[in-house]
Amino acid sequence: MSSSGCGPLTLVIYAIHCAEKSFHGVLSVVAPAAYQLCYADLSL
């Protein structure tokens, strides 16, 4: 195993980490909006 600092595995882990961060960012925006939509539908 080569212990290079910027190997393919490191890039994959970094990409997954960035995807998780952006996913959580989108989720924190979409979740309240979806909750408000569902709540508005229920209150009608």
Summary of the structure (lengths in Angstrom):
residues: 44
radius of gyration: 18.7
end to end distance: 61.8
largest distance: 61.9
contacts: 74
relative contact order: 0.08
helix: 82%
strand: 0%
